[in-house]
């Protein structure tokens, strides 16, 4: 493994911390970390694999923090975690053959719909109305977990936001949805790392310094969310989703 110069290392540490801080709460950290890795000169697929290797360190940290807080629904996550893991593995293999940019227009439309819905329902997600899963709802949730896991392994931007949105739809408040979404995101990240690594698509000289910074960023972000509560998570979710839409639209036309 080659060692990076001090300037590049500092660059990766700074953007890794910022990416994980945001990602630990509402997702969207890839908006920051993937462009940062591309800026250092990594080719696209290698940047995706390297980003997942770094991100799994941050997502593990936020996952542990939220589990300790009691905000993670263990019963539900035991059933959805493996599906997100398997979906991500499939996504990693498919991205080797199909350019991920084919998803960009669809993702933009879906994110706009999520944003409009979230802004329009001002009291949505303020109270936890989740009362358990029926068989039908658990089946549908499994399909969503697998699909978003696939999307995260294949492309990634917005995956955490979609996971959070899906959990809001079943009745969690914003903080509970954020905690459980981080669990699913950890599943898709660790799966992606395993399979990107098997395919030789991780640059550890970039992943390690960024990943260590992501541990600190995720710890600070998750604890900030727990301290500030729903009133902090909702506006951050809306802000990051708006920025994500703008970034994807810019990449589509420019």
N, C-alpha and C positions, 0 to 999 in steps of 0.2 A: 504494500500500500504506500503510495507516494504522499508526502506531507505537503499541505497547501501553504502558501505564503501567508504572512500575518494579516495582510489586508483582506484577502479572500475569506480567511477564517473568521475575522471580526464581522464581515459582511453576512456570512451565513449564521453566525450566532445571533446577531441583531434581528434578522428577518425570521429566523427560527423561533425566537422568543415571541415575537409579535404574532406570528402565525398560530402558534399553539395557544396563546392567551385567548385569542378569538375562537379558535376551533374547539377549545375545551368547553365552551358555553353553547355556541349556536352553529358550529361548523363554518365552512368557508375559509379555513386556514390555507388550503391549497391555492387560493387566490394570491397569497403572498409567497408561499414557499416554492411553488413550481416555477413561477417567473424568475425568482431569485436564483434557482438552480440553472435554469436556461441561460440566464445572464452570465453565469460563470463559464459557459461554453459546452455544457453537457447536451448531447442530442436528446430529442423529445422522449423516446421510450426509456432511455437510461435515466433521464430526469424524473420520470414518473416512478420508476422503481426505487431510485434513491430517495425521493420524497416519501414514499411509503415506509421505507426503512427508518427514516428520521421520525416520521409522524407516529409510528407505532410506539415510540418511546413516550411521546406526549400523550397519546390516547390511553396508554396503560396508566399513566399518572393520574389523569382526570377520571378514568374508570375506577381506580382504587379510592380516590378521594370521594367520589359520589357514592360508592358502595358503603364506605365507612359512615357516610352521613345518613344512611338509611333511605335514600331517595330512589334507589334502584329496585324495581320489582323483580325479585329473583325468580319467582315462579314463571313469569312471562319471558324473561331473558334466557332462562334455561332452554326454552323452546325455540326462541327466535335467533339466538346466538349462532347455533350450527348452520342455520339457513343463510344467514348473512356471510358466514365464513365460506360456505360452498359456492354461493353466488359470486363472491369476489374472486375465488380461484378460477372459475370459468371465465370471468371477465378478463383476467390477466392473460389467459391463453388466447382469447379472441382478439385482444388488442395487438398481438403480434402479427395478425393477419389482416385486420381491417382498420383503416385510419379512424381514430376516435372523433375527428371533426365532423363526421356525418351526423353525430348526435347534437351538435351545437344548436341548430335552429329549434329543435324540439325542446331542448332543455331551457332555452330562453323563454319560450311560450309557457312552459310549465312553471317556471320561476315567477313570471309575471302574474300568473293565476294565483300562486301561493301568496305573493305580495299583496295583491288586491284583496284577497279573502282575509288576510291577517289584519290589514288596515281597516277594512270595512266592519269587522266584528271586534269592536273596541274592548268589550268585556271578555272576549274569548281567551281562555287560558289563564284567567285570574284565579280560578278555583279548581281544585282537583275533583273531577266528577267521575273518575275512573272507578268502576264497581266490579271489575273482573271481566273475564272473557267467556263469551258463548262459544260453542264449537265452530259455528259459522264465522264469527269474528276472528277467532284464533286462526282458522284456515286462511282467511283473507290477509291477516297480518303476516302469516308465514310467506305468502306469495309476495307481499310488499317487501319484507325483509330480504328475501332471496333476490328480488329484482334490484333493489337498491344496493345490495352487496355486489351484484354483477356490475351495476353502473359504476360503483366506486372503484372496482378493480379495472374496469375498462377505460373510464374517462376521469371521473372524480369530482370536478367542481360542482358544488351544490349538494353533494351526497348527504352531508351532515344536516343541511337545512331541510332536505326532503325527509330524512329520518325523523327530525324533530316535528315537522309538520304532520307526518303520519301518526305520531304518538299523540299529538294534540287532538287529532280527529277521533281518537278512541276515548278521550276524556281526561287525559293528564293535564295539569297546569303547565305553564312554561318551564318552571324549574324541574318538575318531574319528567317532562318530555325531554329536556336537555340532558338530564342524568341518564335516562334509558337510551337516548340516541347515542350518547358517548359509548355506551356498552356495545351497541350494534356496530358503531364505527370502529371500535377496537377490534371486533371480530373481523370486519372486512379488511382492516389494515394489516393485522397479523397474517391473515391468509395471503394477502397480496405480497407481503414481504417474503414469505416462504417460497412462493412460486416465481416471483421476480428474481429472487436469489438463485433458485434452481436453474433459471434461464440465463443467469449471468448478467442481469440488468440492474445491478446496484453498484454504485461507486462509493465505497466505504470511507474514502478520504473526505468526501463531502457529507455523507450521511451522519457520521459520528459527531462532528462539532455541531451540526444543525440539530441533531437529535438530542444532545445533552442540553442545548438551549431550550429545546421544546419541553423537556422535563420541567424546567423552571417555569416556563410560560404557562404550561398546562396546570401546574400546581397553583400558581397565582390566579389564573383565570377561573378555575373551578371553585376555589375558596372565595373569590370575589362574588361569584354567582350565588353561592350558599349564603353569604353575608348580606348581599343586597336584595336577593329574592326575585320574585316574578317581575317586579317593577323595573328591574335592571335587564332581565333577559329579553323581554318583549321588544323594547326599542332597539336593543342590539341586534336581535334577529331581523327586524325590519330594515335596519341600516345596512347590515351585511348582505342581505338578499338584494337590496337595491344596487349596491356596489357590484355584486356578482353579475347581475343582469347587465349593467353598464360595461363591465369587463368583457363579457361574452359577446355583446353586440359589437363592441369595438373590434374584437378579434375576428368577427364575421365579415366586416366590411372594410377593414383596414389592414 
